[in-house]
Amino acid sequence: MPFRLTARVAFETISMAAIRILIVDDSVVIRKVLSETLAEDRALEVVGTASDGRLGLAKIAQLHPDLVTLDVEMPVMNGLETLAELRKLHPKLPVVMFSTLTEHGAAATLDALTLGASDYATKPSNSGNMATAVEAIRAELIPKIKALCRGVAKLKLPAPRPAVAVRRPANRRIEIVTIGSSTGGPNALAEVLPRLPRDFPVPIVMVQHMPPIFTRLLAERLSAHCEIRVHEGKAEDVISPGQAWIAPGDFHMTVKRAGRGGQLQLNQGRRENSCRPAVDVLFRSVADAYGAGTLGVVMTGMGSDGVIGAQLIRQRGGEVIVQDEASSVVWGMPGLVCAAGQADGVYPLAQLGQEIMRRVLQSRAPRVVSTAGKIDPAEMENRAR
């Protein structure tokens, strides 16, 4: 019987304890809207607020929250300064940054993720429609809080299944790598991509759940620290080995065959898994275009995006590997791929880059025939290293 993604990923409170939240923001309006909206959910409890970072640090010591929401722009001590100090004192405390959807806000958010922020949410405008702001908090922020606080609200995933057996062509060569990530993804990508050499033999296409502006800045930062070049995807871009493309915020990215290579397409079709860009959209197109020549990689992230796409990649004869639970900020996306029996391997973040390289090279190594006339897998493994 094929795996079906039914429900939903449920949260079970332990001992009925609500998740204790501290809000640090210099805006009275934002503090009020956040407090009232979060308080509507019985699994959450706002235990305090602070108008600047210095007060926020003092209240952490007093209130012992399970999670902190932290504004980027504040007087006295801004969000980045506060986060740096917070991480010295509370290295494991989940922190969600609140940033504006601007160039400056996006850059500060990426800085915050590098400094150890757990995730981010885009900040409602003081002058915007209040109903829209409340709905954004419900849809974006509350699920992130629950996913990050799984020590208080336990994330219940289906039990992992053994990988489903898939017939693969004996002479298959990996021709493309496609990666999906969400919560914790920017730092995970910054760990994996720099491990790939300049002459990496296939192109890489990626979805990281992020809004516009953020994806362009992320591509620029990754490219500055990698041997391969990393771009924000554009319509009609021709993909080539030794380079990577990340889907732009608010656009689905797909790949189609163009001659002997591939070409990117963008669209603003309906959201899938509440996401645009969506991993499933990209994975589906890559599976259609490259079939058994696809290596899919699912990394840290909340939700189920990528599960159906991973299944399709493997149905077409490709492979899928995922990040393990211990190294994931949230083991939602990779965990559900495992639960669906669609993972050919599970690896710590520190080993993912090496494993991607190993699988790509091994698939492209010359087939070595033993004296008995059979393929010698051990010799192929040695040549691929």
N, C-alpha and C positions, 0 to 999 in steps of 0.2 A: 504494500500500500504506500503510495507516495506521501511524503511529509507535507502537511498543510499547516500554514501559519494561521492559527486560529486567533486567538486572543491576542491575547494581549499579554504583555509582560506585566504581571501583577506585582503589587507591593504589599507586603505583609508587615504590619507594625509589630515590633517586639515589645511585649509587656505593655502594649498600648501607649508607648512613649511617643509623643509628638516630636518632630524634628524642630530643634530650637534654633531660631534664626536671629542674627544681629544685622541690622541695616545701617550702613555707614554711607551717608550722602548729604551734601550740603544744601540740597533743595528741600524745603519744607513740603512742597507739593508732592515730590517723588516719595519722600518718606511716608507721607500720609497714604498715598495711593498704594504703595507697596504693602504697608502694614495692613490696610483694610482688605486688600485683595488676597494676600497670603493667609490672613486670619479666617477667610471663608472656608479654607480647606482644613478639615479636622486633623489631618496628619501633620499639620504645620503649626508652629507657635512662634510668634515674633516676641522675643524676650527683651528687646531693647533697640534703640536707635542712637545714632551719633552723627553730629554735623561735620566732623572732620576726622582725619586719620588718627590724630593724637588721642582724642576722646574715644575713638573706636578701639584702639589698643588697650586703653584702660578698662573699657567695658568688657572686652574679651576676658581679661583677667578676673573680672567680677562675676560675669554671667555664664562663662563656660558654654558658649553656643556650639551647636553642631555644625553650623555653616555661617559664613559671613558674605553678604552682598556688599561690594565695595565700588564706590564711584571713582572714576578716573580723575576728574577735575574737582579739587577741593582746596579751600584755604588751609593755612597752617601746615598741614602735611598732606600732600596729594596722594592719589591712589597707588602710584608706583612706589613712592617712598614708604607708604604704609605697608604695602605688600612685602617689600624687602625686609622690613623690621619684623613683620608678622611671621614670615617664614623662619627667621632665626629662633623665635620663641615658640612657634606652633607649626612645625614642619608638615604635619599631616592634616591640619584643619582645612576642610574644603572652602574655597573662596571663588565666588562668581563675580567677575568684573562687570560693571555697568558702564557702557560706553556709547557715545553718540555715533550715528552712522555718517561719519565724516572722515576725510583723509587723516586728520589729526587723531580722531578717536580710534580709527582702525590701527594706526601705527602704535598708539599707546596700548591698545589691547594686545597686539602681538608682542610688545615688550613685556606686558604683564604675564602672558602665557610663558614666555621665556624665563621670567622670574619665579614661576611656580604657581600661577593662578590655575585653578582647576578647569574653569570654563568661563564663558562670557555671555552676556545678553545685551541686546541693543536697547538703549535707554529711551523710554517714551519722552516725547517733547513736552515741555511745560505748557506750550501753547497749542498742543494738538488736541484732538478729540479724546475726551476722557474715557468714553466707552471703548474706543479702539485701543487705548493704552492698557485698560484693564484686561481686555481680551488677549492682548499680546503677552501680558504677564502670565495669564492662565495657560496659554498655549505654549509659550517658550520657556519661561523661567521655572514654573512649578515642576514640570517633568524633569528638568535638569537638577533641581534641588533634590528631588526624590532619588534620582539615579546616583547622584554623588554621595548621598548619605545612606548608603546601603548598610552601614554599621548600625543605624537606627531603624531604617526602613529596609528590610531585607528584600533584595531583588530576586524574584522567583523565576528561574528559567527552566524550560523543559530539560530533562536529563539528556546529556550528550549521547548521540548515537554513533556507532561505528561508521566509518566512511562507506558510502554506497559504492559497490564495485562498478567500475565503468570500463568499457572496452576502449582502448586507445590504439591508434595505428602504430605499428612497430617502428616506423620510420618518422614519427612525428617530430617536428621541430617547433620550439616555442618561437613565435614571431612577434609577440607583443605581450607586455605586462600591463595589467590594469589594476588600479588600487582604489579602495574605498575606505574612508575614515570620517569620523565626526568628533565627538568629545575627546579631547586629548590628542587629536590628529596632527595639529601643527607641530608639536614637539616630537611626535612619533615619526612624522615625515622627515624632520630635521635629524633624526637618528638614523633612518634607513637610507635615504637618498645619498648622503655624502659617502656611503660605503661603496657606491657603484662607480666604476672607472669611466674615464672620458670616452673610451672605445666600447662602452656597453653595446652589445650587438643588436639590440631591438629597441623600438620606441616604448615609452611609458605614458599612459593616459590615466588621469586620476580625478576623483571627486572627493573634495573635502567640504563638508557642510559649512558654508560661510556666506555672508551677504556680499553684495557688490562692494568694490573698493578693497575689502579685506582679502579677496582671492588674488587680486593683482599684487598687492603688497607682499602677501605670502609667497607668491611665485618669485618675486624679486629677491626676497630674503633667502629663500632656498637656493636660488641660482648663485647667489654671492658666496655660498658656503659649500657648493657641490662642484665636482668635476664635470658632471653632465649639466647641460643648460636646462633651466626650468622656465616655462612660459605660461602665462594665462592664455587659455585657448581662445582662438578667433575662428570665425567661420571661414572655411576653405583652406585653413592651414594644412599643409602637407606634412605628415608626421614622418620622422626618420630616426634611425638608430642613434643612441647616445644623447637623446634629448627627451624631456618630459613636458607634458601639458596638463594643467589643472583647469577644471571647468570653472568658468566665471560665475560669480554670484548671480542668482536669479535666472540662470539659463541652464537648461539641460544640455549636455554635450554628448554627441554620438560620433561614431566612426564608421566610415564606409570605405570600401575598396576603391582605389583610384590607380589604375595601371597595376604596377607591381607593389605599390605601397598603399598607404591609407590617407584619408582626408577627414578633417573634422567638420562637423555640422553643429550648429546651435539652434535651439528653439525654446520658446516659452510656453510649451504645452502644459497640461494640467500637472499639478504637483503629484508626486508618487511618494507614499509613506510620509506625507506632509512635507516633502522636501523638493526644492528646485535650486540647485541641481540635485539629482537623485543618483545614487550608486546603481540601482537596478536598471535605470535607463541606459547608462553607459555600459554596464556589463552585458546587457541584452544585445546592444549593437555590436560590441566587440565579438561576442559569441557568434553572431550572425555573419560577421565579416571574416573572422579568422578561425572559427571552429576549434579544432583540436590544437591549433597553434597558440592558444590563449593560456596565460598564467594569471589567475585572479588572486588578489591579496586583499583580505579584509582585516582592518586594524581597529583599534579602540574606537568606541562610539556607542551612544545610546540608541535604542530603537531597533527596528528590524530591516532597515534599508540594506540591500545587498544579498539577502537570503535567496530570493527568487532568481536574481541574476547569477548568483553562484551556482544554483542548481542547473540553470540553462547552460552555463559554461561547461559544467561537467557532463551534461547530457550530450554535448557536442564533442566530447572527447578531451576537453581541456582539463587543467588542474586548478585547484583552489587551496591556498594555504591561509592560515589566520594567526593573529597575535594571541598569545596565551592570556589567561585571566590575571595572573599575578602582575604582569607588566602593563595591563590596560587600565586606563583611568576609569572607564566603564566597559564592562564585558557584555554589552548588549548585542551589537552587530556581530562580532566574531563568535560570541557564545551561542547565538541563535543559528549561525551557519553550522556550528558543531552539532547543535541539537537536531538539526535537519539531516545530519549524516552527510554533509556536503563539504567537509574539510579533509583534504589529503594529508595535512600535517598541521600541527599546532606548535608555535615557536615563541620564545621570549623575544621581546623587542630587540634586544642586543644581537640576536642571531638572524633576524628576518632579512636584513640586507645580504648577508652571506648566503642564506638559503635561496633567495631569489637568484643570485649570481650562479650558485651551484646548479640549480635546476635548468636555467637557461643554457649554460655551457654544456651540461651533460646531454641535453636534448639535441645539441648541434654538433656534438663530437662525432668523428668518423666511427662507424660501426666496426668493431674489431672482431675478427673471426678466429676462434681457437683452432687447434690442430684437428679437433673432432668435427669441425665445420659448423660450430654453434657460436652465437654471440657470447662474448666474455664480458659480463656486466662489471666485474671487478676492474678489468682493464679500462673499460669505458669510464668508470668512476674516477680512476687515477688520471686519465687524460683530461677529464673535465675540471680537475682541481687546479 
